[in-house]
Amino acid sequence: MSGINARPGDIPHSKPSFGEREVQAVVAALRSGQWSGGPRVSELESLLAGRAGVAHAIGVGSGLGALRLALLGLGVEPGDHVLVPAYSCVALPNAVLACRAKPIPVDVTRGSWSISPEKAQEACAAFQPKAIIVVNMFGLPAPMNGFEGNGLFVIEDCAHAFGVRADHRHCGARGDAAIMSFHATKLLAAGEGGAVLTDSETLAHSVRNFREYANKPPHGNRLNDKMTDLAAALALCQLERLDEMIAERRRLARRYTECLGPVAAQTGAFLLPEWRPGHIWYRYVLELTQRSAAGVVESMREQGILTVKPVEDWRGLGDPPCPVADRAYDRIVSLPIYPSLTEEAQTRVIAGLEQACTRRGLR
Ligand SMILES: *Cc1c(COP(=O)(O)O)cnc(C)c1O
């Protein structure tokens, strides 16, 4: 997904944004000799909690680990049902399965591509789930109303959107727990890493307890979910430049929308993402109208531009039908967007897409 097969000169699909600040911070963490269990993880935790306005943040080794520990800490047990968006990262069902619970895919809403509140209501009646994971998909804060009640725990997945407010609440503070990922391609990149955010003392205690196995009795859920201080050093720098990065992403998204609007109108080949308040444009995705995304990815690659199908379908045969997710998996293509994308590179992406839509007979 991060352009592993990139050739020299290719425009990568994603790329971490960093400068001398990150380099110095990692060197300082190295020189300190405290590579794990040091002060940088705690500093990151208090800044994350402060930014979201929650009582606790707990740094962990990955986003998947954060989801798993949040589910466990909320009391998800073997055999429980957990609702997850049918169009989402496979890390979600993996975290549910790791708790020996059953992930129930729920269809998403066209346009926002996040879990549909109406479909989630139906699934609540049918499956009596213990929890639901709501993803702020592609950087757009998801609607969070109407999930609470019936003992259903809500986890807000902030891997794609953090640092903004929606419905008068900060992202990261809109459920019983929130999770973050600091994987190299995410909004805040630190190589690997994650965090659980919550107001609940009990949940925070449980996550802290289970991320660490040293000097504790054997337990199948103690899988070493600790974050390193090297990753925390990077994440701290990324958090410091978050507002700047969001502003840059919005600027790039505006330019895509301005330049691609006429191409969409002329060719009818794709729909632009809607401009909605709070969107931080972690991804800029197009919905193709007449052809599957794979063809466009291929013809862009021939031009040295790496676009991707942003998520791969993980659902099984017995899963409930989800027509919007089916369409999303088939038709959504993600364009390069990151603060270090130059104007020249963005111009190449726009021209490449125009060519892919006309020459390749997308009409
Ligand atoms: C990447 C991602 C995760 C998992 O994070 P990792 O750090 O890769 O384990 C979870 N949720 C979403 C929405 C993601 O994009």
The ligand as a Tripos MOL2 file, in Angstrom:
@<TRIPOS>MOLECULE
LIG
   15    15     1     0     0
SMALL
NO_CHARGES

@<TRIPOS>ATOM
      1 C1         -4.2470    0.8880    9.8220 C.3       1 LIG1
      2 C2         -5.5230    0.8460   10.5120 C.ar      1 LIG1
      3 C3         -5.6910    0.0900   11.6840 C.ar      1 LIG1
      4 C4         -4.6270   -0.8170   12.2230 C.3       1 LIG1
      5 O1         -3.4690   -0.1580   12.6040 O.3       1 LIG1
      6 P1         -2.0450   -0.8920   12.6490 P.3       1 LIG1
      7 O2         -1.1960    0.0720   13.3920 O.co2     1 LIG1
      8 O3         -1.5920   -1.1040   11.2480 O.co2     1 LIG1
      9 O4         -2.2120   -2.1730   13.3770 O.co2     1 LIG1
     10 C5         -6.9260    0.1440   12.3140 C.ar      1 LIG1
     11 N1         -7.9350    0.8890   11.8240 N.ar      1 LIG1
     12 C6         -7.8010    1.6230   10.7070 C.ar      1 LIG1
     13 C7         -8.9530    2.4400   10.2250 C.3       1 LIG1
     14 C8         -6.6070    1.6190   10.0030 C.ar      1 LIG1
     15 O5         -6.5040    2.3360    8.8730 O.3       1 LIG1
@<TRIPOS>BOND
     1     1     2 1
     2     2     3 ar
     3     2    14 ar
     4     3     4 1
     5     3    10 ar
     6     4     5 1
     7     5     6 1
     8     6     7 2
     9     6     8 1
    10     6     9 1
    11    10    11 ar
    12    11    12 ar
    13    12    13 1
    14    12    14 ar
    15    14    15 1
@<TRIPOS>SUBSTRUCTURE
     1 LIG1         1 GROUP 0 **** ****
